Amino acid sequence: MAEKVSNTKWFGMALQALIVLADQDGLCPSGKMAEKLESQSAFLRKILTHLVKADLIQAQEGRYGGYSLVKKPEEITLAEVYDAMKAENSPTGFLGVESKECFPPPTREALFQLKDEMEGWIVDGLKQKTVADLLNK
């Protein structure tokens, strides 16, 4: 199974892909979507794979295949998209506290707690928004 990613670029591209699909009638091939987003098809397909696994979009293979939303845009929260794109609690390097020698254990623990707290703030905010909020309608 492919590992989830933790990168804000992937999150942003996932949101843009969902917006394209929300404005699409029927299936949208990844090539057409990549062209609209000015992205590489292979990179976009990696992102779409995570959205399929999260049951946010569906894929139909074959010559006339493509992608479509599973739910209405107003039913897809940005927190769901964020969760589909992450592997750990926060983006790589986000308040990173990997150094064990730089800080004493209580300080490192305080930094880890702050990191978790900040992750909660982000997710709580993303739960309040949907893909529909991003559409120009």
C-alpha positions in Angstrom: 0.0 0.0 0.0 1.3 3.4 -0.9 2.3 5.6 2.0 0.4 8.8 2.6 2.3 12.0 2.2 2.8 15.0 4.4 3.3 18.0 2.2 1.3 21.2 1.9 1.9 21.2 -1.9 0.1 17.9 -2.1 -2.8 19.3 0.0 -3.1 22.3 -2.2 -3.0 20.3 -5.4 -5.6 17.9 -4.0 -7.9 20.9 -3.3 -7.4 22.2 -6.8 -8.1 18.8 -8.3 -11.4 18.6 -6.3 -12.4 22.0 -7.5 -11.8 20.9 -11.1 -13.9 17.8 -10.5 -16.6 19.9 -8.9 -16.9 22.0 -12.0 -16.9 19.0 -14.3 -19.9 17.2 -15.7 -19.1 13.5 -15.8 -15.7 11.9 -15.7 -12.5 14.0 -16.0 -9.4 12.2 -17.3 -6.2 12.9 -15.3 -4.5 14.3 -18.4 -7.1 16.9 -18.9 -7.1 17.8 -15.1 -3.3 18.0 -15.2 -3.5 20.4 -18.1 -6.0 22.6 -16.4 -3.8 22.7 -13.2 -0.6 23.0 -15.2 0.8 20.0 -13.4 2.5 16.8 -14.4 0.0 13.9 -14.9 2.1 11.4 -13.0 2.3 13.7 -9.9 -1.4 14.4 -10.1 -2.3 10.7 -10.4 -0.4 10.1 -7.1 -2.5 12.7 -5.4 -5.7 11.3 -7.0 -4.8 7.8 -5.7 -4.9 9.2 -2.1 -8.3 10.9 -2.8 -9.7 7.6 -4.1 -8.5 5.7 -1.1 -10.2 8.3 1.1 -13.4 7.8 -0.8 -13.6 11.4 -1.8 -13.4 10.7 -5.5 -13.9 7.6 -7.7 -11.8 6.4 -10.7 -13.0 4.6 -13.8 -10.3 3.0 -15.8 -10.1 2.5 -19.5 -10.1 4.5 -22.7 -13.1 6.7 -21.6 -12.2 6.6 -17.9 -11.5 9.4 -15.5 -12.3 10.7 -12.1 -15.4 12.1 -10.5 -16.5 13.2 -7.0 -18.1 10.6 -4.7 -19.9 13.3 -2.7 -21.2 16.8 -3.4 -18.7 19.6 -2.9 -20.6 20.9 0.1 -20.2 17.5 1.8 -16.4 17.3 1.5 -14.6 19.1 4.3 -11.2 20.4 3.9 -10.2 18.4 6.9 -11.1 15.2 5.0 -8.7 16.3 2.2 -6.0 17.2 4.7 -6.3 13.8 6.3 -6.2 12.0 3.0 -2.9 13.8 2.2 -1.0 13.4 5.4 1.1 10.7 6.9 1.9 12.2 10.3 0.3 14.8 12.5 1.9 17.7 10.7 3.9 18.6 7.6 7.5 17.5 7.6 9.7 20.1 9.3 6.6 21.8 10.9 7.9 22.7 14.4 10.3 19.8 14.0 11.9 18.7 17.3 14.0 15.8 16.1 17.2 16.9 17.9 17.5 15.0 21.1 20.6 16.8 22.3 19.6 20.4 21.7 16.8 20.6 24.4 16.2 18.8 27.7 13.4 16.2 27.7 10.8 18.6 29.3 11.4 21.2 26.7 11.2 18.7 23.9 7.9 17.3 25.4 6.5 20.9 25.5 7.4 21.4 21.9 5.7 18.1 20.9 2.6 19.1 22.8 2.6 22.5 21.1 2.9 20.7 17.7 -0.1 18.5 18.5 -2.1 21.5 19.8 -1.3 23.4 16.6 -2.4 20.4 14.5 -5.7 20.4 16.3 -6.2 24.1 15.5 -5.5 23.5 11.9 -7.9 20.5 11.6 -10.6 22.3 13.6 -10.4 25.2 11.1 -10.5 22.9 8.1 -13.6 21.1 9.4 -15.4 24.4 9.1 -14.8 24.7 5.3 -15.9 22.5 2.4 -14.8 22.3 -1.2 -18.0 24.2 -2.1 -16.7 27.2 -0.1 -13.8 27.3 -2.6 -16.0 27.3 -5.7 -16.6 30.5 -7.7 -20.4 30.1 -7.8 
